[in-house]
Amino acid sequence: MSEREGAVTFQGGPLTLVGPELQVGDQAPDFNVIDGGLGAVTLASSAGKVRLISAVPSLDTPVCSDQTKRFAEALGGLPENVEVLTISADLPFAQGRWCGAEGVEMTTLSDHRELSFANAYGVLIKELQLLSRAIFVIDAEDKIAYLEIVSEVTDHPDYDAALAAVGGEGGTGGAEADAGGDDAGEAEAPAAPVEDGGGDESNG
């Protein structure tokens, strides 16, 4: 498995990403993650749809929480053939608990078991065994139409660009992205993926 040293930073400190450096136009790799009911989810599970995949280190961190809420709020303005998936290494139980506590209704998928998505899409942080912050848009033909691997893990992605890539309505993404530094200043280094029952104590 290839490694890219210094591909991203966390509060300025370099981190290594494991996996391929994908490009727009590449065939989207398959992956095997699990949903809240512990069922397997692969790329083929949403065949024929346009998929916006939001990869985050952990839902129990400020920027990841904001990012997931931002895309959840945008769901109503997206075309019917667009599916938005949030993927992290949190346990599915912790993801479900977070959604319930925050009142968020969207698809969250756990990569904790095999880190399959993280390795296939080149967003596995070697030092932390977490997913790096990234956005992938996969078209109905399973080609990568848009991607952003956020260079500083504590920064926000470009929400407006990601939503535009799936035909969504514009919003306040730019303002939230500009505010990323404030959240970053409050963030601590992400800990291990959130275990069931431990999410409330994580401030990563």
C-alpha positions in Angstrom: 0.0 0.0 0.0 1.4 3.4 -1.0 2.1 6.1 1.6 2.2 9.9 1.1 4.2 11.5 3.9 3.2 15.0 4.8 0.1 14.8 2.5 -2.0 16.5 5.2 -1.4 18.3 8.5 -3.0 18.4 11.9 -2.6 21.9 13.5 0.5 22.2 11.3 2.0 18.9 12.1 2.6 16.6 9.1 0.7 13.3 8.7 1.0 10.4 6.3 -1.9 9.2 4.2 -2.1 5.6 3.2 -3.6 4.5 -0.2 -3.7 5.8 -3.7 -3.8 9.4 -4.7 -7.0 9.4 -6.7 -7.8 11.9 -9.4 -11.0 13.3 -11.1 -11.9 10.9 -13.9 -10.6 7.8 -12.1 -12.8 4.8 -11.7 -14.2 4.9 -8.1 -12.8 2.0 -6.0 -15.1 -0.4 -4.3 -15.3 -0.4 -0.5 -17.0 -2.4 2.2 -18.3 -0.4 5.2 -21.3 -1.0 7.6 -24.5 0.9 8.3 -26.3 1.4 11.6 -27.9 -2.0 11.4 -24.5 -3.6 10.9 -25.3 -4.4 7.3 -22.6 -4.3 4.6 -22.6 -1.3 2.3 -20.5 -1.2 -0.9 -20.2 1.1 -3.9 -22.7 -1.1 -5.7 -25.2 -0.5 -2.9 -26.0 2.9 -4.5 -25.4 2.0 -8.2 -26.8 4.4 -10.7 -26.9 7.3 -8.3 -24.6 10.3 -7.9 -22.9 10.0 -4.5 -21.4 12.7 -2.4 -19.2 11.1 0.2 -18.1 13.1 3.2 -15.2 11.5 5.0 -14.5 12.7 8.5 -12.1 11.7 11.3 -14.8 11.5 14.0 -18.4 12.8 14.4 -17.5 13.7 18.0 -15.2 16.5 17.0 -16.3 20.1 16.3 -15.5 20.5 12.6 -16.7 17.0 11.7 -19.9 17.7 13.5 -20.4 21.0 11.6 -19.5 19.3 8.3 -22.0 16.6 8.7 -24.7 19.0 9.7 -23.9 21.2 6.7 -24.5 18.4 4.2 -27.6 17.2 6.1 -29.1 20.7 5.8 -28.4 20.7 2.1 -30.2 17.4 1.4 -33.5 19.0 0.5 -31.9 21.1 -2.2 -30.2 18.2 -4.0 -31.5 16.4 -7.1 -33.4 13.1 -6.4 -30.6 10.9 -7.8 -28.0 12.2 -5.3 -27.2 10.3 -2.2 -25.0 11.8 0.6 -23.0 9.4 2.7 -20.9 10.3 5.7 -18.1 7.9 6.5 -15.9 7.8 9.6 -14.1 5.2 11.7 -16.5 5.7 14.6 -18.5 2.7 15.6 -22.0 2.6 14.0 -23.6 2.8 17.4 -21.7 6.0 18.2 -22.7 7.4 14.8 -26.4 6.6 15.5 -26.2 8.2 19.0 -24.6 11.3 17.5 -27.3 11.7 14.9 -30.0 11.2 17.5 -28.5 13.7 19.9 -28.0 16.3 17.1 -31.3 15.7 15.4 -29.5 14.8 12.1 -31.2 12.5 9.6 -28.7 11.3 7.0 -26.8 8.1 6.1 -23.7 7.5 8.3 -21.4 4.6 7.5 -18.7 3.1 9.7 -15.3 2.1 8.3 -14.0 1.0 11.7 -13.9 -2.8 10.9 -11.5 -2.9 7.9 -10.7 0.7 7.1 -11.7 -0.4 3.6 -12.9 3.0 2.3 -9.9 4.8 3.9 -7.4 2.5 2.3 -9.2 2.4 -1.1 -9.6 6.2 -1.4 -6.2 7.1 0.0 -7.5 8.9 3.1 -6.3 6.7 5.9 -4.2 8.7 8.4 -1.4 6.3 9.2 -0.5 7.8 12.6 -4.1 8.0 13.9 -5.8 5.2 12.0 -8.6 7.6 11.3 -10.0 9.0 8.0 -8.7 12.3 6.8 -11.2 15.0 6.0 -12.2 14.7 2.4 -15.1 15.0 -0.1 -15.6 12.7 -3.1 -18.4 13.0 -5.7 -18.9 9.8 -7.7 -21.1 10.0 -10.7 -23.8 7.5 -11.9 -21.1 5.7 -14.0 -18.9 5.2 -10.9 -16.3 7.7 -12.0 -14.9 10.3 -9.6 -16.3 13.7 -10.7 -15.0 15.8 -7.9 -12.7 15.4 -4.9 -11.1 17.5 -2.2 -8.7 16.2 0.4 -8.5 19.0 3.0 -4.9 19.7 3.5 -5.2 20.8 7.1 -7.4 18.3 8.9 -9.0 20.8 11.3 -10.2 23.0 8.4 -13.6 22.9 6.7 -14.0 21.6 3.2 -15.3 23.7 0.4 -19.0 23.1 0.9 -20.3 25.2 -2.0 -17.9 23.5 -4.5 -18.9 20.0 -3.4 -22.6 20.8 -3.6 -22.2 22.5 -6.9 -20.6 19.2 -8.2 -23.8 17.4 -7.5 -26.2 20.1 -8.8 -27.1 21.4 -5.3 -28.1 24.9 -4.3 -25.5 27.3 -3.0 -25.3 28.2 0.7 -23.1 29.5 3.4 -20.3 27.1 2.9 -17.8 29.8 2.2 -18.5 31.5 5.5 -18.2 28.3 7.4 -15.0 27.4 5.7 -13.5 30.7 6.7 -14.5 30.0 10.3 -12.5 26.8 10.3 -9.6 28.3 12.1 -11.7 29.1 15.1 -12.8 25.4 15.4 -9.3 24.3 14.7 -8.0 26.2 17.6 -10.4 24.4 20.0 -9.6 21.0 18.6 -7.4 18.5 20.3 -5.6 15.6 18.5 -8.3 13.0 17.5 -8.2 10.0 19.7 -9.1 6.5 18.7 -12.4 6.0 16.9 -15.4 6.6 19.2 -16.5 3.5 21.1 -20.1 2.9 22.0 -20.6 4.6 25.3 -17.5 6.8 24.9 -18.6 9.4 22.5 -19.7 11.9 25.1 -16.2 12.1 26.5 -14.3 12.6 23.2 -13.3 16.2 22.6 -10.9 15.5 19.7 
